[in-house]
Amino acid sequence: MSLTEAVYSAKAVEEKRLRVDMAALGESIRRKEIAVYWVDTKNQLADVVTKPIVNNQKFMDTLQCGHI
């Protein structure tokens, strides 16, 4: 959720190395090229590839049907 808050905030992020990336994200949002949304953990499909013990059934269902 911190990325969602940071990208929509007028306050600069503390880590200097991230400021350019955050500015680029903000510009892409203003141009309506991308949208950034917070996704609840129960719907976070990326957990399958980023966490060691996660049930992959929802991920597999999504691959097969094309939607959550």
C-alpha positions in Angstrom: 0.0 0.0 0.0 3.0 2.3 0.5 3.6 2.6 -3.3 0.0 3.6 -3.8 0.2 6.2 -1.1 3.5 7.5 -2.3 2.6 7.8 -6.0 -0.5 9.9 -5.2 1.2 12.0 -2.6 2.7 15.5 -3.2 5.4 14.7 -0.7 8.7 13.4 -2.0 9.8 9.9 -1.0 12.6 9.7 1.5 14.9 7.5 -0.6 16.6 9.8 -3.1 17.3 7.0 -5.6 13.5 6.4 -5.9 12.5 10.0 -6.6 13.1 9.8 -10.4 11.1 6.6 -10.6 8.3 8.0 -8.6 8.2 11.2 -10.7 8.0 9.0 -13.9 5.2 7.0 -12.4 3.3 10.2 -11.4 3.8 11.6 -14.9 2.4 8.4 -16.5 -0.6 8.6 -14.2 -1.3 12.2 -15.1 -1.1 11.3 -18.8 -3.5 8.4 -18.1 -1.0 5.9 -19.5 -1.2 3.8 -16.4 -3.2 3.4 -13.2 -2.0 2.3 -9.8 -4.3 0.5 -7.4 -3.9 -1.2 -4.1 -4.8 -4.8 -4.3 -5.9 -6.7 -1.2 -3.6 -9.6 -0.2 -6.3 -12.2 -0.9 -6.4 -11.0 -4.6 -2.7 -10.6 -5.0 -1.7 -13.1 -7.7 1.9 -12.1 -7.7 2.3 -13.7 -4.3 2.6 -17.0 -6.1 6.0 -16.0 -7.5 7.2 -13.8 -4.6 6.4 -15.9 -1.5 7.5 -19.4 -0.6 4.2 -20.9 0.7 1.1 -19.6 -1.2 -1.8 -21.6 -2.6 -1.5 -21.2 -6.4 -5.1 -22.3 -7.2 -6.4 -18.7 -7.7 -3.4 -18.0 -10.0 -4.1 -21.1 -12.0 -7.8 -20.3 -12.3 -7.0 -16.8 -13.5 -4.7 -18.1 -16.2 -7.4 -20.5 -17.4 -10.4 -18.1 -17.3 -8.7 -14.8 -17.8 -10.2 -13.0 -14.8 -10.2 -13.2 -11.0 
